Structures are given as C-alpha cells and as structure tokens.
C-alpha cells in the first residue's frame, strides 16, 4: 500500500475521532444516556431480543441449507454479517414499535439526528463502493457500509412510521 493510502487512512481516523467527540458532546449537553428503561420497556426489549435471536437462528439454518445445496450467495463472511444485521433490524423494529427503543426519560431527537447522519454516510459510502466495482460476492469490507447504512435507514424509517402512528392515534 502506498503513502497516499496511509494518509487517507489517517485522515479517516481523525475524522471519525472528531465526529465521535462532537456527538459525545452533543449527547452530554442534551442529557442523552441518563435515566433507565422502565419495567414495561425492559419486558418489551426482552421480547425483542427473543425475536431477534430466533430470526438469526432461522436465517443461519436457511443459509446452511442453501450453502449445502451450493446455491450462489454472498461470500460466507458477508452472509453471516447480513444475518446478524437482519436480526438487529428485527430487534430495532420490535423495540421501536413497542416504545422500548428510547429510554422513557430521554428525548429521541438527538439520536434521530445521529442515526440519520451515520445511516446516510454509510449508505453513500457503500453505494460508492458498489458503483466502483466492489461486488457483493468478493469484497466484504467495502460492502458492509452499504448494509449498515441500510440498517440505519430502516431504523430511521421505523421511528418515523411509529411517530406517525402515535400522532394519528392521538388525533382519534
């Protein structure tokens, strides 16, 4: 790897460090992280973990069957990572729709901004890698940005849908 690659890598690390520092400062200022989940939220999160785990088991069983039948799929490590992200999406969706994703005492506004920013950045990077030739079957790390970004965009969609449902039910 040449010097330009290492300089780009170092600059990327510095950008991540600056973004993390800004996000941590915003979170501290907004009081994010303070408080606890109430009992109802803890029960709902436990059910969300159960559904996510079951999703992961079903996905891995299906993946093993397809692999034994030699059905072309993503590369093996990417396939397992996609299964993990799918189970995380199930956890997030269940938690959001049962009011157990955000703590009862905190405002989700700061988290929504963070999720939106990171999701759009990851999706953009992933699409860039995909459009420049990183095929889904060959290169894991270039494609993980796309899948993580799509997970965060889905998380944002869950939150927006839940808020719309809550507003609609409040109007009735």
WOLINQUI-V188185 format. One record per run of one state. SS is the DSSP state (a for helix, b for strand, c for the rest). FROM is the first residue (numbers start at 1). LEN is the number of residues. If there is no record, write none. Layout:
SS|FROM|LEN / SS|FROM|LEN
This chain:
c|1|2 / a|3|28 / c|31|8 / a|39|30 / c|69|7 / a|76|22 / c|98|11 / a|109|23 / c|132|8 / a|140|32 / c|172|1
